[in-house]
Amino acid sequence: MTYVIAEPCIDIKDKSCIEECPVDCIYEGGRMLYIQPDECVDCGACEPVCPVEAIYYEDDVPGQWSEFKGYNVEFFDELGSPGGAGKVGATGKDHPVVLTITKKPESN
């Protein structure tokens, strides 16, 4: 099991979770962040610091964002498991579906 980053992260990328992750398994895409499932140690340090509540334990992802479990895994199909996001830096890439998602502006 692992943690998953869902839709609320798109176009936000606060990165508080990156600072808290003890194993450097949160990678930066163009529009959102992704957790490398083979590198995540399930510590949960990332979840409470996310200001938009986008991070969930795999079994707890809300139904409307359940596809993000696959998006997080598939994001690493090409990248693999490089052994730390710091080595890679911002990828500038995203899962193809994430590229198509249009978010509604938040009302004040």
N, C-alpha and C positions, 0 to 999 in steps of 0.2 A: 504494500500500500504506500501511497505517497500523497502529497498535497498537490492541489490543482489551482491554477489561477484562471478566473472566469471573466466574463464580459465586462464587469465594472472597471477593470484595469485598462480597457482599450482607451487610448488617447489620454490617459492619466499618467501612468508610469511613475508614481510617487517615489519609488525605490527605497522606502523605509525597510521593506522586507529584505532587500539586498544587504543592507547594513546589519541586520539581525541574523542572517543566515550563517551558521558556524561552518558550513561545508561549501559555501560558494556555489550553490547549485541553481541559482536563479539567474537566468540569462535574459538579456535585453533584445527584444525584437524591435521592429520599426514602430509598431503601435501599442504593443503590450509586452509584459514580461511572461516568461515561461519557466516552469520548474522541471529540471531534468530528472525524470523518475528513477533512473538508476543511481543517481548521485544523492538524492534526497534521503536523509536518515530519519525522517518522520519526527523530528524534534518539536515541531509546532511553533518555533520561535517567530516565524514569519506571519502567522495568522493574526495575532492580536495587534500588530503594528500597522496593518493595512488600513489606511484611512477611508477607503471606499468599500471595505469588506468584500474583496474579490477573491480571497484565498480560503479554500475549504479542504478539509480532509476528503480524500477521494470518495468515501462512502456518504459524505454529507453534502455533496454538491447539489444545490437546488435543481429541481427538474428542468426549469427553463434554461439552465446552463449545462446540462449533463453532457452535451457534445464536447464541451471544453476539456473533458478528460482525454478524449481522443486527440483533440487539437494539440494539447500539451505534449503528448507522446509523439505524434506525427511531426511536430516541429523539429524534433531531434533525429528524424530519419536520415537526413543528409549530414547534419552536424555531428551526430554520434554522441559520445560521452567524453568530451575533451578533458575532464578532470578539474573543472573550475571555470566559472564564468569570467573571472578576472583575466585568465589567459586569452580569452576570445574577444572580450569587449563587446560593444553594441554590434549586433549582426546586421541591422537595417532590414531584416527579413521578417516575415510573419507567415503564419499558416494561411493558405489561400482563402479559407472561409473568413478569417479575421479581416482580410483585406476588403471584403465585400460588405462588412457590417457598417451600417450608418447609425450613429448614435444620435438620439434626440438631444438638443441642448437642454440643460437643466434650467428650470425656472427659478427665479430668486424670490 
